[in-house]
Amino acid sequence: MNIARFGFVAVAAALFGSTAALADEGNGAVQIMKGDYVSAERIIQAQTKMFPGDPDLLLNLASVYRHTGRASEARALYRAVLARPDELMDLPNTSEPRTAHTLAKAALGSMEATQLTAR
């Protein structure tokens, strides 16, 4: 089962403004969109045990960390995604395909921009 095939819904929505209705694919996306980061983290942690290194899960967990003030942990997960082979992500409501690397780079870039403007 390739969870990445289902898309990187939660972080993509945060990054690119998608408000599509989400089906629960077991990757924590629905919980992230609802702001239930505790449940999202629990779900993602359990899935990561079965699918270690899955970029969908890593990106969503990074999103949870980012929203809960754990920026260094989020950055580490984005870098972990970049260290793995790239995968095409199936994102709803996008005109062009995006890859895990593209999403991780965008998230890291926005974190750096936020950090620079916060000084």
Z-matrix of the N, CA and C atoms (Angstrom, degrees):
N
C 1 1.459
C 2 1.515 1 108.90
N 3 1.281 2 117.64 1 126.67
C 4 1.455 3 121.62 2 179.82
C 5 1.515 4 109.07 3 -104.44
N 6 1.305 5 116.67 4 97.98
C 7 1.455 6 121.65 5 -177.39
C 8 1.521 7 110.31 6 -62.31
N 9 1.329 8 117.40 7 -33.39
C 10 1.464 9 120.28 8 -179.56
C 11 1.522 10 110.69 9 -57.94
N 12 1.316 11 117.95 10 -29.37
C 13 1.453 12 122.31 11 179.07
C 14 1.520 13 111.51 12 -58.29
N 15 1.325 14 117.00 13 -31.70
C 16 1.456 15 120.15 14 -177.54
C 17 1.521 16 112.49 15 -75.16
N 18 1.296 17 115.89 16 -12.94
C 19 1.455 18 117.99 17 174.71
C 20 1.503 19 113.69 18 105.46
N 21 1.248 20 111.50 19 158.45
C 22 1.446 21 122.29 20 179.76
C 23 1.507 22 107.03 21 -104.22
N 24 1.317 23 115.84 22 66.65
C 25 1.448 24 123.10 23 -166.31
C 26 1.520 25 113.33 24 -68.16
N 27 1.302 26 118.26 25 -48.74
C 28 1.457 27 120.10 26 -171.56
C 29 1.517 28 113.19 27 -66.21
N 30 1.302 29 117.24 28 -51.72
C 31 1.456 30 119.25 29 -178.61
C 32 1.519 31 109.99 30 -69.40
N 33 1.309 32 117.47 31 -37.41
C 34 1.461 33 119.82 32 178.49
C 35 1.520 34 110.41 33 -61.37
N 36 1.302 35 116.75 34 -40.73
C 37 1.457 36 119.29 35 178.69
C 38 1.525 37 110.49 36 -63.64
N 39 1.313 38 116.17 37 -41.18
C 40 1.459 39 119.40 38 178.02
C 41 1.521 40 111.34 39 -66.26
N 42 1.319 41 117.21 40 -40.22
C 43 1.459 42 121.11 41 -177.94
C 44 1.521 43 113.35 42 -77.46
N 45 1.325 44 116.74 43 -38.70
C 46 1.453 45 119.80 44 -169.53
C 47 1.522 46 113.71 45 -117.65
N 48 1.321 47 118.07 46 6.11
C 49 1.450 48 121.16 47 171.90
C 50 1.515 49 116.84 48 77.90
N 51 1.305 50 119.11 49 17.77
C 52 1.461 51 120.80 50 179.10
C 53 1.524 52 109.92 51 -71.51
N 54 1.329 53 116.30 52 136.14
C 55 1.457 54 120.32 53 177.33
C 56 1.521 55 110.31 54 -121.91
N 57 1.314 56 116.15 55 30.34
C 58 1.462 57 121.07 56 -178.20
C 59 1.518 58 110.55 57 -63.53
N 60 1.325 59 115.76 58 148.66
C 61 1.457 60 120.01 59 172.77
C 62 1.523 61 107.28 60 -65.67
N 63 1.318 62 115.83 61 136.60
C 64 1.454 63 120.11 62 -173.92
C 65 1.512 64 111.86 63 -111.72
N 66 1.305 65 115.67 64 137.85
C 67 1.459 66 121.03 65 171.37
C 68 1.518 67 107.28 66 -92.85
N 69 1.308 68 117.10 67 146.69
C 70 1.459 69 120.27 68 -179.91
C 71 1.507 70 109.16 69 -77.92
N 72 1.310 71 116.19 70 108.04
C 73 1.457 72 122.82 71 -179.29
C 74 1.521 73 111.69 72 -99.67
N 75 1.329 74 118.11 73 8.78
C 76 1.455 75 120.62 74 179.26
C 77 1.512 76 113.86 75 76.48
N 78 1.329 77 116.47 76 18.89
C 79 1.464 78 119.12 77 179.48
C 80 1.528 79 112.15 78 -113.54
N 81 1.311 80 117.55 79 10.60
C 82 1.456 81 122.09 80 176.96
C 83 1.514 82 114.77 81 82.70
N 84 1.321 83 118.10 82 -0.43
C 85 1.466 84 121.14 83 -175.61
C 86 1.522 85 112.55 84 -61.25
N 87 1.309 86 116.85 85 -45.05
C 88 1.467 87 120.48 86 -178.41
C 89 1.525 88 109.69 87 -61.70
N 90 1.319 89 116.45 88 -44.09
C 91 1.456 90 120.34 89 -178.71
C 92 1.535 91 110.70 90 -66.07
N 93 1.319 92 117.26 91 -38.36
C 94 1.461 93 120.16 92 178.42
C 95 1.522 94 109.65 93 -63.51
N 96 1.319 95 117.19 94 -44.95
C 97 1.463 96 120.80 95 -179.72
C 98 1.531 97 111.59 96 -62.67
N 99 1.320 98 117.00 97 -29.31
C 100 1.462 99 121.37 98 177.90
C 101 1.531 100 111.92 99 -84.07
N 102 1.327 101 116.75 100 -8.60
C 103 1.460 102 119.92 101 -177.71
C 104 1.516 103 113.14 102 82.60
N 105 1.326 104 117.68 103 12.06
C 106 1.461 105 122.40 104 179.30
C 107 1.531 106 108.24 105 -92.31
N 108 1.318 107 115.26 106 75.54
C 109 1.458 108 120.91 107 -174.04
C 110 1.522 109 113.34 108 -70.58
N 111 1.324 110 117.57 109 -28.45
C 112 1.467 111 120.58 110 177.84
C 113 1.529 112 109.79 111 -64.46
N 114 1.327 113 116.63 112 -48.47
C 115 1.470 114 120.07 113 178.91
C 116 1.518 115 111.06 114 -66.08
N 117 1.326 116 116.52 115 -41.77
C 118 1.463 117 119.93 116 179.39
C 119 1.518 118 110.38 117 -59.01
N 120 1.312 119 117.19 118 -46.30
C 121 1.464 120 120.75 119 -179.18
C 122 1.527 121 110.95 120 -61.61
N 123 1.324 122 116.51 121 -42.04
C 124 1.473 123 120.62 122 179.72
C 125 1.530 124 110.57 123 -61.57
N 126 1.322 125 116.44 124 -46.46
C 127 1.470 126 121.48 125 -179.66
C 128 1.524 127 110.52 126 -62.99
N 129 1.320 128 116.02 127 -47.47
C 130 1.463 129 120.39 128 -177.08
C 131 1.527 130 110.81 129 -64.99
N 132 1.315 131 117.10 130 -41.94
C 133 1.474 132 120.38 131 178.88
C 134 1.529 133 110.40 132 -59.79
N 135 1.332 134 116.96 133 -42.19
C 136 1.468 135 120.27 134 179.40
C 137 1.527 136 110.50 135 -65.71
N 138 1.322 137 117.06 136 -42.97
C 139 1.464 138 120.74 137 179.94
C 140 1.527 139 111.45 138 -66.76
N 141 1.317 140 116.74 139 -34.78
C 142 1.462 141 120.80 140 -178.96
C 143 1.527 142 111.19 141 -64.74
N 144 1.320 143 117.23 142 -28.35
C 145 1.466 144 120.06 143 176.50
C 146 1.530 145 110.75 144 -66.53
N 147 1.325 146 116.25 145 -33.97
C 148 1.461 147 120.46 146 179.64
C 149 1.527 148 112.02 147 -85.64
N 150 1.331 149 116.77 148 -30.79
C 151 1.459 150 122.04 149 -176.43
C 152 1.530 151 110.13 150 -129.74
N 153 1.330 152 117.28 151 66.57
C 154 1.470 153 119.53 152 -177.46
C 155 1.531 154 111.22 153 -62.57
N 156 1.307 155 115.01 154 137.54
C 157 1.454 156 120.08 155 177.67
C 158 1.516 157 115.16 156 80.98
N 159 1.330 158 118.07 157 1.57
C 160 1.458 159 120.62 158 179.23
C 161 1.531 160 108.99 159 -63.74
N 162 1.330 161 117.71 160 122.76
C 163 1.468 162 119.51 161 -174.74
C 164 1.526 163 113.51 162 -63.29
N 165 1.322 164 117.86 163 -33.82
C 166 1.459 165 121.67 164 177.92
C 167 1.525 166 109.99 165 -59.10
N 168 1.318 167 115.36 166 -47.45
C 169 1.460 168 120.13 167 -179.49
C 170 1.527 169 111.68 168 -68.75
N 171 1.338 170 116.74 169 -42.49
C 172 1.462 171 119.79 170 179.45
C 173 1.523 172 111.34 171 -61.99
N 174 1.325 173 116.63 172 -42.83
C 175 1.457 174 120.35 173 179.90
C 176 1.524 175 111.32 174 -66.60
N 177 1.318 176 117.49 175 -40.30
C 178 1.463 177 119.55 176 178.44
C 179 1.526 178 111.35 177 -69.17
N 180 1.319 179 117.81 178 -38.43
C 181 1.466 180 119.82 179 176.94
C 182 1.527 181 110.10 180 -65.56
N 183 1.313 182 117.02 181 -38.43
C 184 1.468 183 120.24 182 175.65
C 185 1.523 184 110.18 183 -60.79
N 186 1.319 185 116.87 184 -38.82
C 187 1.461 186 120.73 185 177.28
C 188 1.527 187 111.06 186 -62.82
N 189 1.326 188 116.51 187 -42.69
C 190 1.468 189 120.48 188 176.79
C 191 1.522 190 109.59 189 -60.04
N 192 1.311 191 116.75 190 -47.72
C 193 1.457 192 120.40 191 -179.93
C 194 1.518 193 111.18 192 -60.05
N 195 1.309 194 115.67 193 -41.97
C 196 1.463 195 120.89 194 179.97
C 197 1.522 196 111.51 195 -61.64
N 198 1.323 197 116.64 196 -43.53
C 199 1.460 198 121.30 197 -179.02
C 200 1.525 199 113.29 198 -74.14
N 201 1.312 200 117.02 199 -16.34
C 202 1.467 201 120.09 200 -178.67
C 203 1.524 202 111.71 201 -109.41
N 204 1.327 203 116.39 202 21.16
C 205 1.460 204 120.99 203 172.47
C 206 1.517 205 115.44 204 77.18
N 207 1.319 206 118.10 205 19.41
C 208 1.461 207 120.89 206 179.69
C 209 1.534 208 109.49 207 -109.83
N 210 1.327 209 114.27 208 64.85
C 211 1.465 210 121.28 209 -173.96
C 212 1.525 211 112.76 210 -61.01
N 213 1.316 212 118.10 211 -41.17
C 214 1.474 213 119.03 212 -177.90
C 215 1.522 214 110.96 213 -65.84
N 216 1.326 215 117.38 214 -37.01
C 217 1.461 216 120.49 215 177.17
C 218 1.532 217 110.65 216 -68.59
N 219 1.336 218 116.73 217 -38.15
C 220 1.463 219 120.53 218 177.54
C 221 1.523 220 109.80 219 -63.23
N 222 1.321 221 117.17 220 -46.50
C 223 1.465 222 120.38 221 178.98
C 224 1.531 223 111.08 222 -58.65
N 225 1.321 224 116.48 223 -41.30
C 226 1.467 225 120.61 224 179.94
C 227 1.532 226 110.76 225 -61.56
N 228 1.322 227 117.34 226 -39.71
C 229 1.468 228 120.25 227 178.89
C 230 1.524 229 111.36 228 -70.35
N 231 1.323 230 117.66 229 -39.51
C 232 1.467 231 119.36 230 176.57
C 233 1.527 232 109.71 231 -61.50
N 234 1.316 233 116.67 232 -40.68
C 235 1.472 234 119.92 233 178.39
C 236 1.527 235 111.05 234 -67.33
N 237 1.331 236 117.10 235 -34.69
C 238 1.471 237 120.49 236 176.75
C 239 1.527 238 110.46 237 -63.40
N 240 1.324 239 117.22 238 -38.90
C 241 1.470 240 120.97 239 176.51
C 242 1.518 241 109.26 240 -62.17
N 243 1.329 242 117.06 241 -43.35
C 244 1.465 243 121.15 242 -178.83
C 245 1.526 244 112.34 243 -67.32
N 246 1.324 245 117.14 244 -24.72
C 247 1.465 246 121.40 245 -179.52
C 248 1.534 247 112.26 246 -80.30
N 249 1.315 248 116.66 247 -13.48
C 250 1.470 249 121.54 248 -178.74
C 251 1.524 250 109.44 249 -98.23
N 252 1.323 251 117.05 250 165.03
C 253 1.474 252 118.95 251 174.80
C 254 1.531 253 110.54 252 -58.71
N 255 1.307 254 116.15 253 142.94
C 256 1.460 255 121.56 254 -178.52
C 257 1.525 256 110.35 255 -72.21
N 258 1.326 257 115.98 256 149.59
C 259 1.467 258 121.75 257 177.28
C 260 1.512 259 109.09 258 -135.29
N 261 1.308 260 115.41 259 143.66
C 262 1.448 261 121.52 260 174.79
C 263 1.524 262 108.52 261 -73.66
N 264 1.320 263 116.72 262 133.91
C 265 1.457 264 121.50 263 -179.40
C 266 1.524 265 108.33 264 -107.19
N 267 1.311 266 116.23 265 136.33
C 268 1.455 267 122.58 266 179.76
C 269 1.518 268 108.07 267 -91.72
N 270 1.327 269 116.24 268 98.23
C 271 1.458 270 121.44 269 -176.74
C 272 1.520 271 110.70 270 -104.97
N 273 1.328 272 116.55 271 134.28
C 274 1.465 273 118.84 272 176.71
C 275 1.531 274 110.03 273 -73.74
N 276 1.299 275 116.06 274 152.49
C 277 1.468 276 122.91 275 173.91
C 278 1.520 277 114.30 276 58.67
N 279 1.313 278 117.29 277 35.43
C 280 1.462 279 120.11 278 173.91
C 281 1.517 280 108.37 279 -121.53
N 282 1.309 281 115.36 280 143.28
C 283 1.452 282 119.51 281 -178.01
C 284 1.520 283 112.30 282 -81.87
N 285 1.315 284 116.41 283 -19.72
C 286 1.458 285 119.82 284 179.84
C 287 1.517 286 110.03 285 -136.44
N 288 1.317 287 116.90 286 150.17
C 289 1.474 288 119.31 287 179.62
C 290 1.526 289 110.89 288 -66.91
N 291 1.285 290 115.68 289 151.61
C 292 1.458 291 121.74 290 176.21
C 293 1.525 292 107.17 291 -125.83
N 294 1.307 293 114.84 292 154.26
C 295 1.456 294 119.35 293 178.52
C 296 1.522 295 109.41 294 -109.46
N 297 1.311 296 115.25 295 164.86
C 298 1.463 297 120.43 296 177.63
C 299 1.525 298 110.02 297 -59.01
N 300 1.325 299 116.91 298 -39.98
C 301 1.464 300 120.07 299 179.80
C 302 1.527 301 111.42 300 -64.86
N 303 1.328 302 116.74 301 -41.12
C 304 1.461 303 120.24 302 178.43
C 305 1.526 304 110.79 303 -60.59
N 306 1.318 305 116.25 304 -44.39
C 307 1.466 306 120.86 305 -179.55
C 308 1.523 307 111.34 306 -66.92
N 309 1.326 308 117.07 307 -42.21
C 310 1.464 309 120.37 308 179.97
C 311 1.526 310 110.74 309 -64.95
N 312 1.333 311 116.91 310 -42.20
C 313 1.468 312 120.42 311 178.66
C 314 1.527 313 111.08 312 -63.74
N 315 1.335 314 116.40 313 -41.95
C 316 1.461 315 120.13 314 178.77
C 317 1.520 316 111.20 315 -63.04
N 318 1.321 317 116.47 316 -42.32
C 319 1.464 318 120.17 317 179.46
C 320 1.525 319 111.13 318 -65.23
N 321 1.326 320 116.24 319 -45.11
C 322 1.463 321 119.20 320 177.15
C 323 1.522 322 111.12 321 -61.11
N 324 1.323 323 116.68 322 -42.21
C 325 1.456 324 120.66 323 178.87
C 326 1.516 325 112.55 324 -62.02
N 327 1.312 326 116.70 325 -41.37
C 328 1.464 327 119.22 326 179.53
C 329 1.526 328 111.26 327 -70.11
N 330 1.334 329 116.57 328 -31.63
C 331 1.471 330 119.14 329 176.51
C 332 1.522 331 110.29 330 -68.16
N 333 1.318 332 116.31 331 -40.19
C 334 1.465 333 119.94 332 178.55
C 335 1.520 334 110.21 333 -65.73
N 336 1.350 335 117.33 334 -41.57
C 337 1.461 336 121.06 335 179.15
C 338 1.517 337 110.15 336 -63.04
N 339 1.325 338 116.33 337 -41.41
C 340 1.464 339 120.47 338 178.77
C 341 1.507 340 110.76 339 -64.03
N 342 1.322 341 116.30 340 -42.18
C 343 1.455 342 120.05 341 179.90
C 344 1.524 343 110.46 342 -64.01
N 345 1.327 344 117.98 343 -41.77
C 346 1.454 345 120.81 344 179.96
C 347 1.514 346 112.08 345 -65.56
N 348 1.324 347 117.26 346 -39.43
C 349 1.459 348 119.31 347 -179.23
C 350 1.523 349 112.29 348 -76.77
N 351 1.311 350 117.30 349 -17.26
C 352 1.464 351 120.66 350 -178.87
C 353 1.513 352 112.20 351 -82.20
N 354 1.304 353 117.28 352 -11.30
C 355 1.469 354 119.69 353 -177.16
C 356 1.487 355 112.61 354 -75.24
